[in-house]
Each structure stands twice: as C-alpha cells, then as structure tokens.
Amino acid sequence: MRDTTTLSSKFQISIPKGVREELAWQAGQQFVFIPKGKGMLLMPMPALQDLAGLAKKAKSKDHRDRKDRV
C-alpha cells in the first residue's frame, strides 16, 4: 500500500480511497495521532465496548503511581 496525499491550505488530509477500503475506515470514525520520530502514526480509536475486560487480568499490586515517578 503506497498511496500519497497532500496537506490542504486548511491543514486537512484526505485518506486515499484504497487505504480507506483496505482498512474499512468509515466517515465519522475517530482517530489518534501518535508521534513516531519524524513521522506520525494514525490509529483508529477503539470503541468503548472493544475495551471491555481489557484490564481484567491486570495486577493491582506492585504498580507504579504518579508519586513514584521522578
């Protein structure tokens, strides 16, 4: 997948149709931008129901808290 796009004068980027179709991205879907070196990673935000049970097996003991940070 090697599609290109251009940043508009309104600082908007259109996602090429091939990318949208391959990843099944829909209009109105929310995304997060994650800085990666000199680039940017674009990831769809997961729906809340997809996060249910994610931390079910997390250990509540021996975790770092904000006051532990230097």
Backbone as a chain_set.jsonl record, in Angstrom:
{"seq": "MRDTTTLSSKFQISIPKGVREELAWQAGQQFVFIPKGKGMLLMPMPALQDLAGLAKKAKSKDHRDRKDRV", "coords": {"N": [[0.865, -1.168, 0.0], [0.901, 1.953, -1.09], [0.098, 4.852, -1.157], [-0.357, 8.343, -1.784], [-0.937, 11.664, -0.458], [-1.96, 15.111, -0.114], [-1.376, 17.855, 2.035], [-3.84, 20.165, 2.725], [-4.624, 23.726, 2.275], [-6.114, 24.288, 4.459], [-5.069, 22.691, 6.341], [-5.845, 19.993, 6.185], [-6.089, 16.494, 5.5], [-6.809, 14.203, 3.006], [-7.759, 10.847, 3.123], [-6.581, 8.363, 1.063], [-8.705, 6.496, -1.19], [-8.154, 3.736, -1.592], [-6.744, 3.059, 0.743], [-8.666, 3.598, 2.732], [-10.623, 1.709, 2.036], [-9.217, -0.741, 2.248], [-8.618, -0.806, 4.988], [-11.088, -0.566, 6.077], [-12.124, 1.863, 7.035], [-14.416, 4.332, 8.161], [-16.549, 7.18, 7.434], [-16.718, 9.723, 9.876], [-15.511, 8.263, 11.835], [-13.277, 8.17, 14.635], [-9.871, 9.156, 15.202], [-6.484, 8.781, 16.404], [-3.46, 10.581, 16.667], [-0.148, 9.606, 16.778], [3.004, 10.553, 17.643], [5.958, 9.552, 15.95], [9.172, 9.475, 15.829], [10.275, 11.321, 13.137], [7.901, 11.166, 11.915], [4.364, 10.279, 11.826], [1.995, 8.271, 13.422], [-1.089, 7.025, 12.571], [-3.943, 6.026, 14.096], [-7.022, 4.25, 14.456], [-9.471, 5.112, 16.884], [-10.413, 2.916, 19.447], [-13.658, 1.461, 19.989], [-15.663, 1.871, 22.94], [-16.883, -0.521, 23.831], [-15.171, -2.388, 22.778], [-13.055, -2.257, 24.478], [-13.841, -3.392, 26.81], [-13.171, -5.452, 29.537], [-10.463, -5.457, 29.118], [-8.498, -4.913, 31.067], [-8.864, -6.947, 32.826], [-7.231, -9.033, 33.831], [-5.203, -7.617, 34.962], [-2.739, -6.817, 37.388], [-3.251, -5.404, 40.49], [-1.444, -4.874, 42.393], [1.869, -3.804, 43.144], [2.168, -1.802, 41.166], [3.265, 1.123, 39.422], [2.848, 4.427, 40.556], [1.86, 7.869, 40.111], [3.194, 9.334, 42.096], [5.442, 7.854, 42.434], [7.106, 8.428, 40.379], [9.933, 10.123, 39.048]], "CA": [[0.0, 0.0, 0.0], [1.767, 3.117, -1.204], [-0.689, 5.964, -1.677], [0.081, 9.639, -1.277], [-1.947, 12.7, -0.355], [-1.384, 16.438, 0.086], [-1.945, 18.676, 3.105], [-4.533, 21.31, 2.113], [-4.383, 25.033, 2.897], [-6.842, 24.264, 5.731], [-4.368, 21.673, 7.128], [-6.614, 18.756, 6.145], [-5.543, 15.445, 4.65], [-7.786, 13.206, 2.57], [-7.213, 9.495, 3.135], [-6.872, 7.764, -0.243], [-9.786, 5.505, -1.207], [-7.598, 2.394, -1.427], [-6.415, 2.879, 2.168], [-9.943, 3.534, 3.46], [-11.291, 0.435, 1.755], [-8.438, -1.858, 2.784], [-8.692, -0.791, 6.45], [-12.512, -0.461, 6.425], [-12.369, 3.088, 7.783], [-15.696, 4.936, 7.813], [-16.731, 8.604, 7.723], [-17.135, 9.969, 11.253], [-14.673, 7.48, 12.751], [-12.281, 8.996, 15.314], [-8.502, 8.669, 15.107], [-5.491, 9.384, 17.284], [-2.156, 10.776, 16.05], [0.918, 9.229, 17.698], [4.295, 10.935, 17.065], [6.948, 8.487, 15.801], [10.358, 10.075, 15.208], [9.918, 12.466, 12.288], [6.629, 10.848, 11.276], [3.161, 10.241, 12.638], [1.216, 7.048, 13.3], [-2.524, 7.321, 12.624], [-4.639, 4.824, 14.564], [-8.43, 4.469, 14.804], [-9.799, 4.993, 18.303], [-11.284, 1.758, 19.66], [-14.962, 1.711, 20.613], [-15.64, 1.514, 24.366], [-17.236, -1.926, 24.025], [-13.996, -3.184, 22.429], [-12.106, -2.178, 25.593], [-14.406, -4.092, 27.962], [-12.418, -6.61, 30.0], [-9.063, -5.338, 28.735], [-7.63, -4.936, 32.247], [-9.407, -7.944, 33.733], [-6.164, -9.804, 34.462], [-4.157, -6.715, 35.44], [-2.431, -6.927, 38.805], [-3.371, -4.101, 41.13], [-0.335, -4.75, 43.323], [3.185, -3.537, 42.563], [2.149, -0.917, 40.014], [3.835, 2.443, 39.671], [1.882, 5.505, 40.656], [2.472, 9.145, 39.78], [4.103, 9.783, 43.152], [6.666, 7.057, 42.336], [7.895, 8.931, 39.259], [10.902, 11.184, 39.356]], "C": [[0.908, 1.226, 0.0], [0.993, 4.236, -1.884], [-0.169, 7.249, -1.073], [-1.1, 10.599, -1.238], [-1.24, 14.016, -0.067], [-2.117, 17.16, 1.211], [-2.553, 19.925, 2.467], [-4.178, 22.608, 2.837], [-5.115, 25.163, 4.23], [-6.255, 23.205, 6.673], [-5.185, 20.389, 7.265], [-5.944, 17.784, 5.191], [-6.677, 14.493, 4.296], [-7.099, 11.851, 2.554], [-7.58, 8.843, 1.806], [-7.887, 6.622, -0.144], [-9.272, 4.088, -0.984], [-7.271, 2.074, 0.024], [-7.694, 2.721, 2.978], [-10.617, 2.185, 3.265], [-10.544, -0.742, 2.371], [-8.557, -1.962, 4.306], [-10.117, -0.665, 6.972], [-12.794, 0.738, 7.321], [-13.633, 3.754, 7.246], [-15.699, 6.426, 8.133], [-17.24, 8.752, 9.148], [-16.327, 9.194, 12.28], [-13.614, 8.395, 13.355], [-10.917, 8.32, 15.272], [-7.617, 9.389, 16.11], [-4.183, 9.475, 16.503], [-1.09, 10.494, 17.097], [2.244, 9.592, 17.049], [5.274, 9.762, 17.069], [8.157, 9.064, 15.078], [9.971, 11.317, 14.434], [8.588, 12.247, 11.574], [5.486, 10.822, 12.272], [2.438, 8.927, 12.359], [-0.25, 7.43, 13.486], [-3.25, 6.03, 12.965], [-6.097, 5.145, 14.844], [-8.623, 4.291, 16.307], [-10.707, 3.777, 18.477], [-12.608, 2.189, 20.292], [-14.896, 1.247, 22.066], [-15.952, 0.044, 24.594], [-16.072, -2.852, 23.655], [-12.966, -3.207, 23.555], [-12.595, -2.933, 26.834], [-13.574, -5.33, 28.287], [-10.938, -6.552, 29.694], [-8.119, -5.48, 29.924], [-8.068, -5.993, 33.259], [-8.312, -8.693, 34.498], [-5.027, -8.931, 34.987], [-3.975, -6.875, 36.942], [-2.484, -5.544, 39.436], [-2.247, -3.864, 42.133], [0.955, -4.509, 42.535], [3.127, -2.71, 41.278], [2.747, 0.427, 40.401], [2.723, 3.48, 39.694], [2.609, 6.808, 40.3], [3.47, 9.605, 40.824], [5.407, 8.987, 43.151], [7.602, 7.61, 41.268], [8.799, 10.067, 39.681], [10.857, 12.244, 38.298]], "O": [[1.6, 1.495, 0.982], [1.216, 4.527, -3.059], [0.394, 7.246, 0.021], [-2.121, 10.383, -1.891], [-0.038, 14.025, 0.197], [-3.34, 17.078, 1.317], [-1.868, 20.658, 1.754], [-3.518, 22.592, 3.875], [-4.79, 26.032, 5.038], [-6.87, 22.861, 7.682], [-5.213, 19.773, 8.331], [-5.317, 18.182, 4.209], [-7.413, 14.035, 5.17], [-5.991, 11.715, 2.035], [-8.758, 8.775, 1.455], [-7.925, 5.885, 0.842], [-9.897, 3.316, -0.257], [-7.493, 0.954, 0.484], [-7.8, 1.821, 3.811], [-11.121, 1.59, 4.217], [-11.159, -1.638, 2.948], [-8.592, -3.062, 4.856], [-10.332, -0.659, 8.184], [-13.598, 0.653, 8.25], [-13.892, 3.746, 6.042], [-14.949, 6.885, 8.994], [-18.103, 7.988, 9.581], [-16.45, 9.446, 13.479], [-13.106, 9.291, 12.68], [-10.81, 7.094, 15.3], [-7.956, 10.466, 16.601], [-3.835, 8.556, 15.761], [-1.118, 11.072, 18.184], [2.597, 9.02, 16.018], [5.404, 9.061, 18.073], [8.169, 9.136, 13.85], [9.406, 12.256, 14.995], [8.194, 13.049, 10.728], [5.617, 11.279, 13.408], [2.288, 8.522, 11.206], [-0.601, 8.09, 14.463], [-3.183, 5.055, 12.217], [-6.395, 6.197, 15.408], [-8.007, 3.42, 16.921], [-11.674, 3.623, 17.731], [-12.662, 3.166, 21.038], [-14.147, 0.324, 22.384], [-15.349, -0.582, 25.465], [-15.99, -3.973, 24.157], [-12.099, -4.08, 23.584], [-11.847, -3.095, 27.798], [-13.308, -6.155, 27.413], [-10.216, -7.506, 29.982], [-7.06, -6.096, 29.807], [-7.679, -5.934, 34.426], [-8.462, -8.954, 35.691], [-3.996, -9.451, 35.413], [-4.947, -7.046, 37.678], [-1.829, -4.616, 38.961], [-2.116, -2.761, 42.666], [1.098, -4.962, 41.4], [3.958, -2.901, 40.389], [2.733, 0.813, 41.57], [1.768, 3.396, 38.921], [3.835, 6.831, 40.201], [4.489, 10.204, 40.482], [6.376, 9.392, 43.793], [8.788, 7.279, 41.265], [8.465, 10.863, 40.559], [11.599, 13.223, 38.375]]}, "num_chains": 1, "name": "protein.A"}
